[in-house]
Amino acid sequence: MVNRLVFAFILIPVLWALVPGVTAAGTLSVEPDRERLYQGEVLTLTVKGSTEIEINLGNMIEFDGSSLPTPDIEKVEDDFEILERKQRYSIQTINNQTKARVTWTYQLAPRRSGQLTIPALQFRDATSMPITIEMIDGRPPEQTGSARDSFIELSTDTDRVYVQEQLVLSVKLFFKGNLIRGELSEPSHPDAIIESLGRQIQYTRFRDGERYRVVERRYGVFPQQPGELRLPPIRFEGQARDPSGRLKVLRGSKQLFTVPVKDVPASFTGKTWLPAKELTLSESGLPGDADISTGQNLSRSLELVAAGLPAEALPPFTYELPDGIRAYPESPERKTVPTQQGLTGRLTQTAALVPVTAGELTLPAIRIPWWDTTTDSEKVAVIPARKFQVQAMPGQPASTGSPAKNADQPAPTTPPSAPEENALQSESTGPWFWQTVALVLLAAWLITGFGLWYSRRQHTGVRTPAQKPGNTEKALFSTLCESAMAGAPETPDHLIRWVQQLEPQRSILSLEDAYRALGNDLVDRRIRELQARIYSPQAGAAESWQGKPLVDALTRCRERLKSEPGARNPLPPLYPDELSAR
């Protein structure tokens, strides 16, 4: 009896060992590679679990490890960032029971310093124990005094600027190892316009005896308000592998010093504030010879180039032309070229000039005041006045008045008529004669009028080049209204082109010429407000622009000008009547 009891106590543990997993469907263990981390280090967390699975002949070939359950690792994201996930598994069958043993490896980056917690993880019906990790803000003792893995350097080309002057900001990221991923923030400020100065460049540099890879970006910063400019910190966050292949987290931030922003000097005499390192004004196309002739087609190109300003900040050319010349300007061209040294704005305006009156002709000088930020003084870009002697075209009379009579030549005399001849003339010019003449003239007038009407009717469907859909006054006005409603930067250029088409008899070269032709102060004021909103963020966002008052003012100007007799003539003659006289 005793032997039987002893045998039963021995048999029960053996049978229990031969049937594993009957009482538990899964197991789970969590193992960190360390419990103390320093700045830049990554925690490797190994999670092992096992679970029963069902595999038969039907699903054995199509079995995929992705169908296995996973622990709820997302719980750690409060204190850690999951950088990398890996999974491997094995399948084992014992006593007709199939088990999958799965190992997950996670690379975790601490989000902050202090005591961090890996909470209890759940896998099927198994639960792990919480684990505490200490994050120390610093470097390990054995690495004290050694070089950093990454850092940021900020620099500018000057320590103070004027309002709307360009400040060149250089952002340099230094790092070691092979960078896997990285995010470098962009500078921003509500009271500044910031433009990228081309693509980033990469090179290597030595700091503290260590070799670093460097990524450099440059920006043009244009403060729009006087006072102090304080940019938010530039931040970097990335991942890299050291020479041993170990993953590291790279984090860093740097804030630029406060930059004083000075207001426009009271001594500046120009209408448009232009702070630039260099500004040049040039012209081309005009003949070098001072002798020209009436009707000669001249081409004049004006170019304004400013180093340190975008093209949109350059003012349009405004200058007066004498009455003896006509101008046919083209649309201005603006171009901004970014370089590592800053932005360079270029404004080009070309116009065809036709002298129409003989005599001395003077093109007035063009003066553009600007502020030299290098010497901190005002300068003036000047195109000197040009004088021409306009000769009359061959065969053109010197005067359009009636020719003077020759005093030496006697005036012709009519001999007195005899009484009989007077009587015959009186008889021949009786009432019936004048009635006949009147009827003939009336018939000729009717025939001529009918011919003109028929000719116009035949050519109604023919469209001249000046009446192409994109060049008609109606199409240009529609484009102008759409641009004005949207508050687009191209609105001033559309206004100039429309006024040129609407008032071809005038010389419209700039916005000032267009304002004078329209004679409406509201249009002038609203266009200037639009320009202020475009180039100054403080003036308001483009979404708050109300374009309806400007469109209404333009509509009233159009109705008034089209009702004037001069507006009915679509295009003025290229050569006036006095040039065509022979």
C-alpha positions as CSV (number, residue, x, y, z in Angstrom):
1,M,0.0,0.0,0.0
2,V,2.8,2.4,0.9
3,N,4.6,1.6,-2.4
4,R,1.5,2.5,-4.4
5,L,1.2,5.9,-2.7
6,V,4.8,6.6,-3.3
7,F,4.4,5.7,-7.0
8,A,1.4,8.0,-7.3
9,F,3.2,11.0,-5.8
10,I,6.1,10.4,-8.3
11,L,3.9,10.0,-11.3
12,I,1.8,13.2,-10.9
13,P,4.8,15.6,-11.3
14,V,6.1,13.7,-14.2
15,L,2.7,13.9,-16.0
16,W,2.5,17.6,-15.2
17,A,5.9,18.2,-16.8
18,L,4.9,16.3,-19.9
19,V,1.9,18.6,-20.5
20,P,3.3,22.2,-20.5
21,G,0.9,25.0,-21.4
22,V,-2.2,23.3,-20.4
23,T,-2.9,25.6,-17.5
24,A,-1.5,28.8,-19.1
25,A,-2.1,29.9,-22.7
26,G,1.0,32.3,-22.9
27,T,4.0,33.7,-21.1
28,L,5.7,37.1,-21.2
29,S,9.0,38.5,-20.0
30,V,10.4,42.0,-20.4
31,E,14.2,42.7,-20.2
32,P,15.9,46.2,-20.6
33,D,19.6,46.2,-21.5
34,R,20.2,48.8,-18.8
35,E,18.4,50.6,-16.0
36,R,20.3,53.9,-16.3
37,L,20.6,56.1,-19.4
38,Y,22.6,59.2,-20.3
39,Q,22.0,61.9,-22.8
40,G,21.9,60.5,-26.4
41,E,21.7,56.9,-25.4
42,V,19.0,54.5,-26.5
43,L,17.4,51.8,-24.4
44,T,17.1,48.3,-26.0
45,L,14.1,46.5,-24.6
46,T,13.7,42.8,-25.3
47,V,10.2,41.2,-24.8
48,K,9.8,37.5,-25.0
49,G,6.5,35.7,-25.1
50,S,5.0,32.3,-26.0
51,T,1.5,31.2,-27.0
52,E,-0.3,28.2,-28.4
53,I,-1.2,28.4,-32.0
54,E,-3.1,26.1,-34.3
55,I,-1.3,24.9,-37.4
56,N,-2.7,22.3,-39.8
57,L,-2.0,21.1,-43.3
58,G,-4.3,23.9,-44.6
59,N,-2.5,26.9,-43.1
60,M,1.1,25.6,-42.7
61,I,2.3,26.9,-46.0
62,E,0.6,30.3,-45.7
63,F,1.5,30.9,-42.1
64,D,3.0,34.4,-41.6
65,G,4.6,35.7,-38.4
66,S,2.7,39.0,-38.8
67,S,-0.4,37.1,-37.8
68,L,1.0,36.5,-34.3
69,P,-0.3,38.7,-31.5
70,T,1.9,41.4,-30.1
71,P,2.2,43.0,-26.6
72,D,0.7,46.4,-26.0
73,I,4.1,48.2,-26.4
74,E,2.3,51.5,-27.1
75,K,2.0,52.0,-23.4
76,V,5.7,53.1,-23.2
77,E,5.1,56.1,-25.6
78,D,4.4,58.4,-22.6
79,D,8.0,58.3,-21.6
80,F,9.8,56.9,-24.6
81,E,9.8,57.2,-28.4
82,I,9.8,53.9,-30.3
83,L,12.6,54.2,-32.8
84,E,12.8,50.7,-34.1
85,R,10.9,47.4,-33.9
86,K,12.1,43.9,-34.7
87,Q,10.5,40.5,-34.3
88,R,11.6,36.9,-34.6
89,Y,9.8,33.7,-33.8
90,S,10.1,29.9,-33.6
91,I,7.5,27.2,-33.7
92,Q,7.7,24.0,-31.6
93,T,5.3,21.1,-31.3
94,I,5.3,18.9,-28.2
95,N,2.7,16.2,-27.6
96,N,0.5,17.5,-30.4
97,Q,0.6,21.0,-29.0
98,T,2.1,23.7,-31.2
99,K,3.7,26.7,-29.5
100,A,5.1,29.9,-31.0
101,R,8.0,31.5,-29.1
102,V,8.3,35.2,-30.2
103,T,11.0,37.7,-29.3
104,W,10.4,41.4,-29.9
105,T,13.3,43.9,-29.8
106,Y,12.5,47.6,-29.4
107,Q,14.8,50.6,-29.5
108,L,13.5,53.3,-27.1
109,A,14.6,56.9,-26.8
110,P,13.8,58.8,-23.6
111,R,11.6,61.8,-24.0
112,R,12.8,63.5,-20.8
113,S,15.2,63.2,-18.0
114,G,14.4,61.8,-14.5
115,Q,12.6,58.6,-13.5
116,L,10.9,56.9,-16.4
117,T,8.6,53.9,-16.3
118,I,8.0,50.9,-18.6
119,P,4.5,50.0,-17.5
120,A,3.2,46.4,-17.2
121,L,2.7,45.0,-20.7
122,Q,-0.1,42.6,-21.6
123,F,0.3,39.6,-24.0
124,R,-2.7,37.2,-24.2
125,D,-3.4,36.3,-20.6
126,A,0.2,37.1,-19.4
127,T,1.3,40.3,-17.7
128,S,4.8,41.6,-17.0
129,M,6.0,43.6,-14.1
130,P,6.6,47.5,-14.4
131,I,10.3,48.5,-14.7
132,T,11.8,51.9,-13.7
133,I,14.5,53.5,-15.9
134,E,16.6,56.4,-14.7
135,M,17.4,59.0,-17.4
136,I,20.4,61.3,-16.5
137,D,20.8,64.6,-18.3
138,G,24.5,64.5,-19.0
139,R,27.3,62.2,-20.3
140,P,28.6,59.0,-18.7
141,P,31.6,59.6,-16.3
142,E,34.0,57.8,-18.6
143,Q,33.1,60.2,-21.4
144,T,33.3,63.4,-19.4
145,G,35.2,66.1,-21.4
146,S,34.9,64.2,-24.7
147,A,33.3,65.7,-27.8
148,R,29.6,66.0,-28.3
149,D,27.7,63.8,-30.8
150,S,25.8,66.7,-32.3
151,F,25.3,70.5,-31.8
152,I,24.0,73.6,-33.6
153,E,25.8,76.8,-34.4
154,L,24.0,80.1,-35.4
155,S,25.6,83.2,-36.9
156,T,24.6,86.3,-38.8
157,D,26.4,88.7,-41.1
158,T,25.7,91.7,-38.8
159,D,24.6,92.2,-35.2
160,R,22.0,95.0,-36.0
161,V,19.8,95.9,-38.9
162,Y,17.4,98.5,-40.2
163,V,13.7,97.7,-40.6
164,Q,13.2,95.7,-43.9
165,E,17.0,95.3,-44.2
166,Q,18.3,91.8,-45.0
167,L,19.9,89.8,-42.1
168,V,21.7,86.7,-43.4
169,L,21.3,83.9,-40.9
170,S,23.5,80.8,-41.1
171,V,22.4,77.6,-39.4
172,K,25.1,74.9,-39.0
173,L,24.4,71.4,-37.7
174,F,27.4,69.4,-36.5
175,F,27.0,65.6,-36.0
176,K,29.1,62.4,-35.8
177,G,28.3,59.0,-37.2
178,N,26.0,57.9,-39.9
179,L,22.8,59.9,-39.8
180,I,19.7,57.8,-40.3
181,R,17.0,60.3,-39.8
182,G,17.0,64.0,-38.8
183,E,14.7,67.0,-38.6
184,L,16.1,70.5,-38.4
185,S,13.5,73.2,-37.7
186,E,13.1,76.3,-39.9
187,P,13.4,79.9,-38.5
188,S,10.1,81.8,-38.2
189,H,8.8,85.0,-36.7
190,P,5.5,86.8,-37.1
191,D,7.1,90.2,-37.7
192,A,9.7,89.1,-40.3
193,I,9.8,87.8,-43.8
194,I,12.2,84.8,-44.0
195,E,13.4,83.5,-47.4
196,S,15.7,80.5,-48.0
197,L,19.0,81.3,-49.7
198,G,19.3,78.3,-52.0
199,R,19.9,74.7,-51.1
200,Q,21.7,73.4,-48.0
201,I,25.4,72.5,-48.3
202,Q,27.4,69.7,-46.7
203,Y,31.0,69.5,-45.7
204,T,33.3,68.3,-42.8
205,R,34.9,70.4,-40.1
206,F,37.0,69.7,-37.0
207,R,35.9,70.9,-33.6
208,D,37.9,70.2,-30.4
209,G,40.0,67.7,-32.3
210,E,37.0,65.7,-33.5
211,R,35.9,65.4,-37.1
212,Y,32.2,66.3,-37.7
213,R,29.9,66.3,-40.7
214,V,28.2,69.6,-41.2
215,V,24.9,70.6,-42.8
216,E,24.6,74.3,-43.4
217,R,21.5,76.3,-44.3
218,R,21.3,80.1,-45.0
219,Y,18.2,82.3,-44.7
220,G,17.5,86.0,-45.5
221,V,15.6,87.5,-42.6
222,F,13.8,90.9,-43.3
223,P,12.4,92.4,-40.0
224,Q,9.2,94.4,-40.7
225,Q,8.9,96.2,-37.4
226,P,11.5,98.3,-35.5
227,G,12.5,97.2,-32.0
228,E,14.1,93.9,-31.2
229,L,14.1,90.7,-33.2
230,R,14.2,87.5,-31.2
231,L,13.8,84.3,-33.2
232,P,12.6,81.1,-31.6
233,P,15.2,78.4,-30.9
234,I,16.4,76.2,-33.8
235,R,15.9,72.6,-32.9
236,F,17.3,69.3,-34.2
237,E,16.3,65.7,-33.5
238,G,17.6,62.7,-35.3
239,Q,19.1,59.2,-35.2
240,A,22.6,58.0,-36.0
241,R,24.7,54.9,-35.7
242,D,28.2,55.0,-34.1
243,P,31.1,53.0,-35.6
244,S,30.1,50.0,-33.5
245,G,26.6,50.0,-35.1
246,R,24.9,51.1,-32.0
247,L,21.9,53.4,-32.5
248,K,22.1,56.9,-30.9
249,V,19.5,59.7,-30.5
250,L,20.8,63.2,-31.5
251,R,19.0,66.1,-30.0
252,G,19.9,69.8,-29.6
253,S,18.6,73.4,-29.8
254,K,20.2,76.8,-30.1
255,Q,18.7,80.3,-29.9
256,L,20.0,83.3,-31.8
257,F,20.9,86.4,-29.9
258,T,18.5,89.3,-29.8
259,V,19.0,91.6,-32.9
260,P,18.2,95.3,-32.6
261,V,16.1,96.6,-35.5
262,K,16.4,100.4,-36.2
263,D,13.7,102.5,-37.8
264,V,13.9,104.4,-41.1
265,P,16.4,107.3,-40.6
266,A,14.7,110.7,-40.5
267,S,17.3,112.0,-42.9
268,F,16.2,109.7,-45.7
269,T,14.8,111.7,-48.6
270,G,13.3,109.0,-50.8
271,K,9.7,108.0,-51.1
272,T,10.4,104.3,-51.0
273,W,12.7,102.9,-48.3
274,L,15.4,100.8,-49.9
275,P,18.1,99.5,-47.5
276,A,20.6,97.5,-49.6
277,K,24.3,96.6,-49.7
278,E,24.5,97.8,-53.3
279,L,22.1,99.3,-55.8
280,T,22.7,100.0,-59.5
281,L,20.5,101.8,-62.0
282,S,21.3,101.5,-65.7
283,E,19.8,102.1,-69.1
284,S,20.4,100.6,-72.6
285,G,19.0,100.7,-76.1
286,L,19.2,104.4,-76.8
287,P,21.5,105.5,-79.7
288,G,24.8,107.1,-78.8
289,D,24.3,109.7,-81.5
290,A,22.4,112.8,-80.4
291,D,20.9,113.3,-83.9
292,I,17.6,111.4,-84.5
293,S,14.7,112.0,-86.7
294,T,10.9,112.2,-86.2
295,G,9.2,108.8,-86.5
296,Q,12.4,106.9,-85.6
297,N,11.6,103.9,-83.4
298,L,13.8,104.0,-80.3
299,S,14.0,101.3,-77.5
300,R,14.9,102.2,-73.9
301,S,15.5,99.6,-71.2
302,L,15.8,100.6,-67.6
303,E,17.3,98.1,-65.1
304,L,17.4,98.4,-61.3
305,V,19.5,95.8,-59.4
306,A,19.6,95.7,-55.5
307,A,21.8,93.4,-53.5
308,G,19.9,92.5,-50.3
309,L,16.4,93.1,-51.4
310,P,13.8,91.0,-53.2
311,A,12.5,92.2,-56.6
312,E,9.0,92.8,-55.2
313,A,10.4,95.5,-52.9
314,L,11.8,97.6,-55.8
315,P,9.6,100.6,-56.8
316,P,8.3,100.9,-60.3
317,F,10.1,103.5,-62.6
318,T,8.4,106.9,-62.5
319,Y,9.6,109.7,-64.7
320,E,8.0,112.4,-66.9
321,L,8.5,112.5,-70.7
322,P,8.3,115.6,-72.8
323,D,5.4,116.3,-75.1
324,G,7.5,115.7,-78.2
325,I,7.8,112.0,-77.7
326,R,5.4,109.1,-77.4
327,A,6.1,106.0,-75.3
328,Y,4.8,102.4,-75.6
329,P,6.0,100.5,-72.5
330,E,6.1,96.8,-72.0
331,S,5.2,95.0,-68.8
332,P,7.9,95.2,-66.1
333,E,9.9,92.1,-65.4
334,R,10.9,91.2,-61.8
335,K,13.3,88.5,-60.8
336,T,14.8,87.5,-57.4
337,V,18.1,85.5,-57.4
338,P,19.0,83.7,-54.1
339,T,22.7,83.3,-53.4
340,Q,24.7,82.3,-50.3
341,Q,25.4,86.0,-49.7
342,G,21.7,87.0,-49.8
343,L,18.9,87.9,-52.2
344,T,19.4,90.0,-55.3
345,G,16.4,91.7,-56.8
346,R,16.2,92.8,-60.4
347,L,13.6,95.1,-62.0
348,T,13.6,95.6,-65.8
349,Q,11.3,98.0,-67.8
350,T,11.5,98.3,-71.6
351,A,9.6,101.0,-73.6
352,A,9.4,101.9,-77.3
353,L,9.9,105.7,-77.8
354,V,8.9,107.6,-80.9
355,P,9.8,111.3,-81.3
356,V,7.0,113.2,-83.1
357,T,8.2,116.8,-83.0
358,A,11.3,118.2,-84.6
359,G,13.7,120.3,-82.5
360,E,15.6,119.7,-79.3
361,L,14.4,116.9,-77.1
362,T,15.5,116.2,-73.5
363,L,14.8,113.0,-71.6
364,P,14.8,114.0,-67.9
365,A,17.2,112.4,-65.4
366,I,16.0,109.5,-63.2
367,R,17.0,109.6,-59.5
368,I,16.3,106.8,-57.0
369,P,17.5,107.4,-53.4
370,W,18.5,104.4,-51.4
371,W,20.3,103.6,-48.1
372,D,23.7,102.0,-48.2
373,T,23.8,99.6,-45.3
374,T,27.5,99.1,-45.6
375,T,28.4,102.8,-45.1
376,D,25.2,103.6,-43.2
377,S,24.4,106.6,-45.4
378,E,22.0,107.7,-48.1
379,K,23.0,107.4,-51.7
380,V,21.2,108.2,-55.0
381,A,21.3,106.1,-58.1
382,V,21.1,108.5,-61.1
383,I,20.6,108.2,-64.9
384,P,21.7,111.6,-66.3
385,A,19.4,113.5,-68.6
386,R,19.8,112.9,-72.4
387,K,19.5,115.5,-75.0
388,F,18.7,114.8,-78.7
389,Q,18.3,116.9,-81.7
390,V,15.2,115.7,-83.6
391,Q,15.4,116.3,-87.4
392,A,12.2,116.4,-89.5
393,M,11.6,113.5,-91.8
394,P,12.6,114.1,-95.5
395,G,9.7,115.8,-97.3
396,Q,8.0,116.8,-94.1
397,P,7.1,120.6,-94.1
398,A,8.6,122.7,-91.4
399,S,5.3,124.1,-90.5
400,T,1.7,123.0,-90.8
401,G,0.4,126.5,-91.4
402,S,-0.6,128.0,-94.8
403,P,2.3,129.1,-97.0
404,A,3.2,132.8,-97.1
405,K,2.6,134.7,-100.3
406,N,5.4,136.1,-102.4
407,A,5.3,139.9,-102.1
408,D,7.1,140.3,-105.5
409,Q,4.4,138.3,-107.4
410,P,1.4,140.4,-108.3
411,A,-2.0,139.1,-107.2
412,P,-4.1,137.8,-110.1
413,T,-6.9,140.1,-111.2
414,T,-10.2,139.3,-112.8
415,P,-11.3,141.6,-115.6
416,P,-14.7,143.2,-115.2
417,S,-17.5,141.3,-116.9
418,A,-19.6,142.8,-119.5
419,P,-23.3,143.4,-118.8
420,E,-24.3,140.7,-121.3
421,E,-22.0,138.1,-119.6
422,N,-23.4,138.9,-116.2
423,A,-26.9,138.5,-117.5
424,L,-26.0,135.1,-119.0
425,Q,-24.4,133.9,-115.7
426,S,-27.4,135.0,-113.7
427,E,-29.6,133.1,-116.1
428,S,-27.5,129.9,-116.0
429,T,-27.4,129.8,-112.2
430,G,-31.1,129.9,-111.6
431,P,-33.0,128.0,-108.9
432,W,-33.2,124.8,-110.9
433,F,-29.4,124.6,-111.1
434,W,-28.8,124.7,-107.4
435,Q,-31.6,122.1,-106.8
436,T,-29.9,119.7,-109.2
437,V,-26.5,120.2,-107.5
438,A,-28.1,119.5,-104.1
439,L,-29.8,116.3,-105.3
440,V,-26.5,115.0,-106.8
441,L,-24.6,115.7,-103.6
442,L,-27.3,114.0,-101.5
443,A,-27.2,110.9,-103.7
444,A,-23.4,110.7,-103.5
445,W,-23.6,111.0,-99.7
446,L,-26.1,108.2,-99.5
447,I,-24.1,105.9,-101.7
448,T,-20.9,106.6,-99.7
449,G,-22.7,105.9,-96.4
450,F,-24.1,102.7,-97.7
451,G,-20.7,101.6,-98.9
452,L,-19.1,102.2,-95.5
453,W,-21.9,100.4,-93.7
454,Y,-21.6,97.4,-96.0
455,S,-17.9,97.3,-95.7
456,R,-18.0,97.3,-91.9
457,R,-20.7,94.6,-91.9
458,Q,-18.4,92.4,-94.1
459,H,-15.5,92.8,-91.6
460,T,-17.5,92.4,-88.4
461,G,-16.3,88.8,-87.8
462,V,-12.7,89.6,-88.5
463,R,-10.5,90.0,-85.4
464,T,-7.5,92.3,-85.6
465,P,-4.4,91.4,-83.7
466,A,-5.1,94.1,-81.1
467,Q,-8.5,92.4,-80.4
468,K,-7.2,89.0,-79.4
469,P,-9.2,87.7,-76.4
470,G,-6.2,88.1,-74.0
471,N,-5.4,91.6,-75.1
472,T,-8.8,93.3,-75.3
473,E,-9.7,96.0,-72.8
474,K,-12.5,93.9,-71.5
475,A,-10.3,90.9,-70.9
476,L,-7.6,93.0,-69.3
477,F,-10.2,94.6,-67.0
478,S,-11.6,91.2,-66.0
479,T,-8.1,90.0,-65.1
480,L,-7.5,93.1,-63.1
481,C,-10.7,92.7,-61.1
482,E,-10.0,89.0,-60.3
483,S,-6.5,90.0,-59.2
484,A,-7.8,92.9,-57.1
485,M,-10.4,90.7,-55.4
486,A,-7.8,88.1,-54.5
487,G,-5.3,90.7,-53.3
488,A,-2.6,89.3,-55.6
489,P,0.9,90.9,-55.9
490,E,0.4,91.2,-59.7
491,T,-2.5,93.7,-59.3
492,P,-0.4,96.8,-59.9
493,D,1.0,95.3,-63.1
494,H,-2.5,94.4,-64.3
495,L,-3.6,97.9,-63.6
496,I,-0.8,99.5,-65.7
497,R,-1.6,97.1,-68.7
498,W,-5.3,97.9,-68.5
499,V,-4.9,101.7,-68.4
500,Q,-2.5,101.4,-71.3
501,Q,-5.2,99.7,-73.4
502,L,-8.0,101.9,-72.1
503,E,-6.1,105.2,-72.7
504,P,-3.7,104.5,-75.7
505,Q,-3.3,108.2,-76.4
506,R,-1.5,108.7,-73.0
507,S,2.0,107.6,-72.1
508,I,1.5,105.1,-69.2
509,L,4.8,103.8,-67.9
510,S,4.2,103.4,-64.2
511,L,1.6,103.3,-61.4
512,E,1.9,107.1,-61.0
513,D,1.0,107.5,-64.7
514,A,-2.0,105.2,-64.2
515,Y,-3.2,107.1,-61.2
516,R,-3.1,110.4,-63.1
517,A,-5.0,108.8,-66.0
518,L,-7.8,107.4,-63.8
519,G,-8.0,110.5,-61.5
520,N,-9.4,108.5,-58.6
521,D,-7.9,108.9,-55.2
522,L,-9.6,105.7,-53.9
523,V,-7.8,103.5,-56.5
524,D,-4.5,105.1,-55.5
525,R,-5.1,104.6,-51.8
526,R,-6.3,101.0,-52.1
527,I,-3.4,99.9,-54.4
528,R,-0.9,101.3,-51.9
529,E,-2.7,99.5,-49.0
530,L,-2.5,96.3,-51.0
531,Q,1.2,96.7,-51.6
532,A,1.7,97.4,-47.8
533,R,-0.2,94.2,-47.0
534,I,1.9,92.1,-49.4
535,Y,5.3,93.3,-48.2
536,S,4.5,93.9,-44.5
537,P,3.0,91.0,-42.5
538,Q,2.1,93.4,-39.7
539,A,-0.4,95.1,-42.0
540,G,-2.5,92.0,-42.1
541,A,-2.8,88.6,-43.8
542,A,-3.8,88.3,-47.4
543,E,-7.0,86.4,-46.3
544,S,-8.3,89.6,-44.7
545,W,-8.0,91.7,-47.8
546,Q,-11.3,93.2,-49.0
547,G,-11.0,93.8,-52.7
548,K,-14.6,94.9,-53.5
549,P,-14.0,98.6,-52.8
550,L,-11.1,98.6,-55.2
551,V,-13.1,96.8,-57.9
552,D,-16.0,99.2,-57.5
553,A,-13.7,102.2,-57.9
554,L,-12.1,100.7,-61.0
555,T,-15.6,100.0,-62.5
556,R,-16.6,103.7,-62.0
557,C,-13.4,104.9,-63.6
558,R,-13.9,102.6,-66.6
559,E,-17.5,103.8,-67.1
560,R,-16.4,107.4,-66.9
561,L,-13.4,107.1,-69.3
562,K,-15.3,104.9,-71.8
563,S,-18.0,107.6,-72.0
564,E,-15.5,110.3,-73.0
565,P,-15.0,110.8,-76.8
566,G,-11.3,110.1,-76.6
567,A,-11.9,106.6,-75.3
568,R,-13.8,105.5,-78.4
569,N,-10.6,105.5,-80.5
570,P,-9.0,102.0,-79.8
571,L,-5.5,102.9,-80.7
572,P,-3.7,106.2,-81.5
573,P,-1.8,106.4,-84.8
574,L,1.8,105.5,-84.5
575,Y,2.8,108.6,-86.5
576,P,0.8,111.8,-86.0
577,D,-0.7,113.7,-88.9
578,E,2.1,116.2,-89.0
579,L,4.6,113.3,-89.7
580,S,2.6,111.9,-92.5
581,A,2.3,115.3,-94.3
582,R,4.2,115.6,-97.5
